[in-house]
Structure formats: C-alpha cells, structure tokens
C-alpha cells in the first residue's frame, strides 16, 4: 500500500534541532526543492502498489533520497 508524505517537519524529533537552521540557505538541494514538485511520482508508480499490506515509504521520499545521493555523491544504492 502506497504511503503518503506528511507535511514538512522543521524540528524533527527534538524541539531544539531545527533542520531549516542546519542547512545553508544557498544549498543546492534547496534550489531543487523549489523547482521540482516530487508529488508527480505518485501517479507514475500507482500501478506498482497494491491496496493491501503494510504502508510503504512514500515514493517522493525515495526519490528525494536518490536525488540527495546523486547530488552529494553519497549514493544510496537502493
């Protein structure tokens, strides 16, 4: 079953840790996030998911992880 991406959460798990403050304003991934709406992937992969079973990692999250890996050279090897 396809999961849906929750709204952005700047504070993550700790109230004193704010992700927006930790990433520089001119970081390349911020520009990518402004240009690309990753929600398009839901329609592209809809037929690959069943209506039964556990909820998956949301497809945009997987695509963002891959984009981050390729952009930073860390490669996620999914």
Phi and psi restraints in degrees (value plus and minus 20) as a CYANA .aco file:
   2 UNK   PHI     -94.8   -54.8
   2 UNK   PSI     108.0   148.0
   3 UNK   PHI    -101.5   -61.5
   3 UNK   PSI     139.8   179.8
   4 UNK   PHI    -132.6   -92.6
   4 UNK   PSI     124.5   164.5
   5 UNK   PHI     -98.8   -58.8
   5 UNK   PSI     107.4   147.4
   6 UNK   PHI     -92.5   -52.5
   6 UNK   PSI     146.0   186.0
   7 UNK   PHI     -78.9   -38.9
   7 UNK   PSI     136.4   176.4
   8 UNK   PHI     -80.7   -40.7
   8 UNK   PSI     122.0   162.0
   9 UNK   PHI    -145.2  -105.2
   9 UNK   PSI      76.4   116.4
  10 UNK   PHI     -87.6   -47.6
  10 UNK   PSI     -45.1    -5.1
  11 UNK   PHI    -114.1   -74.1
  11 UNK   PSI     -26.2    13.8
  12 UNK   PHI      30.9    70.9
  12 UNK   PSI    -151.2  -111.2
  13 UNK   PHI    -111.1   -71.1
  13 UNK   PSI     -39.6     0.4
  14 UNK   PHI    -134.8   -94.8
  14 UNK   PSI     117.5   157.5
  15 UNK   PHI     -90.8   -50.8
  15 UNK   PSI     -43.9    -3.9
  16 UNK   PHI    -109.4   -69.4
  16 UNK   PSI     -26.9    13.1
  17 UNK   PHI    -124.8   -84.8
  17 UNK   PSI      93.3   133.3
  18 UNK   PHI    -134.8   -94.8
  18 UNK   PSI      94.0   134.0
  19 UNK   PHI     -80.1   -40.1
  19 UNK   PSI     -57.4   -17.4
  20 UNK   PHI     -83.4   -43.4
  20 UNK   PSI     -49.2    -9.2
  21 UNK   PHI    -101.2   -61.2
  21 UNK   PSI     -40.4    -0.4
  22 UNK   PHI    -106.5   -66.5
  22 UNK   PSI     -41.2    -1.2
  23 UNK   PHI    -126.0   -86.0
  23 UNK   PSI     108.4   148.4
  24 UNK   PHI     -82.2   -42.2
  24 UNK   PSI     128.0   168.0
  25 UNK   PHI     -81.6   -41.6
  25 UNK   PSI     -45.9    -5.9
  26 UNK   PHI    -121.1   -81.1
  26 UNK   PSI      -2.5    37.5
  27 UNK   PHI     -85.3   -45.3
  27 UNK   PSI     118.2   158.2
  28 UNK   PHI     -76.8   -36.8
  28 UNK   PSI     -52.6   -12.6
  29 UNK   PHI     -88.4   -48.4
  29 UNK   PSI     -46.4    -6.4
  30 UNK   PHI     -86.2   -46.2
  30 UNK   PSI     -60.1   -20.1
  31 UNK   PHI     -84.6   -44.6
  31 UNK   PSI     -62.5   -22.5
  32 UNK   PHI     -81.6   -41.6
  32 UNK   PSI     -62.6   -22.6
  33 UNK   PHI     -82.5   -42.5
  33 UNK   PSI     -53.4   -13.4
  34 UNK   PHI     -94.1   -54.1
  34 UNK   PSI     -49.9    -9.9
  35 UNK   PHI    -108.5   -68.5
  35 UNK   PSI     -60.0   -20.0
  36 UNK   PHI    -126.0   -86.0
  36 UNK   PSI     108.2   148.2
  37 UNK   PHI    -115.0   -75.0
  37 UNK   PSI      81.6   121.6
  38 UNK   PHI     -89.8   -49.8
  38 UNK   PSI     -25.8    14.2
  39 UNK   PHI     -87.4   -47.4
  39 UNK   PSI     -33.3     6.7
  40 UNK   PHI     -79.4   -39.4
  40 UNK   PSI     -45.2    -5.2
  41 UNK   PHI     -87.0   -47.0
  41 UNK   PSI     -45.4    -5.4
  42 UNK   PHI     -76.4   -36.4
  42 UNK   PSI     -67.6   -27.6
  43 UNK   PHI     -88.1   -48.1
  43 UNK   PSI     -54.2   -14.2
  44 UNK   PHI     -87.8   -47.8
  44 UNK   PSI     -53.9   -13.9
  45 UNK   PHI    -130.7   -90.7
  45 UNK   PSI     -15.2    24.8
  46 UNK   PHI     -71.7   -31.7
  46 UNK   PSI     -61.8   -21.8
  47 UNK   PHI     -90.9   -50.9
  47 UNK   PSI     -33.3     6.7
  48 UNK   PHI    -105.5   -65.5
  48 UNK   PSI     -26.6    13.4
  49 UNK   PHI    -132.3   -92.3
  49 UNK   PSI     122.8   162.8
  50 UNK   PHI    -113.5   -73.5
  50 UNK   PSI     149.3   189.3
  51 UNK   PHI    -109.9   -69.9
  51 UNK   PSI     -28.6    11.4
  52 UNK   PHI    -127.0   -87.0
  52 UNK   PSI     144.6   184.6
  53 UNK   PHI      78.7   118.7
  53 UNK   PSI    -192.1  -152.1
  54 UNK   PHI     -94.1   -54.1
  54 UNK   PSI     133.4   173.4
  55 UNK   PHI     -94.4   -54.4
  55 UNK   PSI     113.8   153.8
  56 UNK   PHI    -104.3   -64.3
  56 UNK   PSI     150.9   190.9
  57 UNK   PHI     -85.8   -45.8
  57 UNK   PSI     113.7   153.7
  58 UNK   PHI     -77.5   -37.5
  58 UNK   PSI     113.1   153.1
  59 UNK   PHI     -72.2   -32.2
  59 UNK   PSI     -57.8   -17.8
  60 UNK   PHI     -82.9   -42.9
  60 UNK   PSI     -51.9   -11.9
  61 UNK   PHI     -85.4   -45.4
  61 UNK   PSI     -63.3   -23.3
  62 UNK   PHI     -82.8   -42.8
  62 UNK   PSI     -64.0   -24.0
  63 UNK   PHI     -84.6   -44.6
  63 UNK   PSI     -59.3   -19.3
  64 UNK   PHI     -86.3   -46.3
  64 UNK   PSI     -58.0   -18.0
  65 UNK   PHI     -83.5   -43.5
  65 UNK   PSI     -63.5   -23.5
  66 UNK   PHI     -83.7   -43.7
  66 UNK   PSI     -62.5   -22.5
  67 UNK   PHI     -82.4   -42.4
  67 UNK   PSI     -63.3   -23.3
  68 UNK   PHI     -81.7   -41.7
  68 UNK   PSI     -64.1   -24.1
  69 UNK   PHI     -82.3   -42.3
  69 UNK   PSI     -63.0   -23.0
  70 UNK   PHI     -90.5   -50.5
  70 UNK   PSI     -56.9   -16.9
  71 UNK   PHI     -91.4   -51.4
  71 UNK   PSI     -59.2   -19.2
  72 UNK   PHI    -113.8   -73.8
  72 UNK   PSI     -27.8    12.2
  73 UNK   PHI      59.2    99.2
  73 UNK   PSI      -5.8    34.2
  74 UNK   PHI    -110.5   -70.5
  74 UNK   PSI     -36.5     3.5
  75 UNK   PHI      26.1    66.1
  75 UNK   PSI      97.1   137.1
  76 UNK   PHI    -108.5   -68.5
  76 UNK   PSI     -38.0     2.0
  77 UNK   PHI      34.0    74.0
  77 UNK   PSI      30.5    70.5
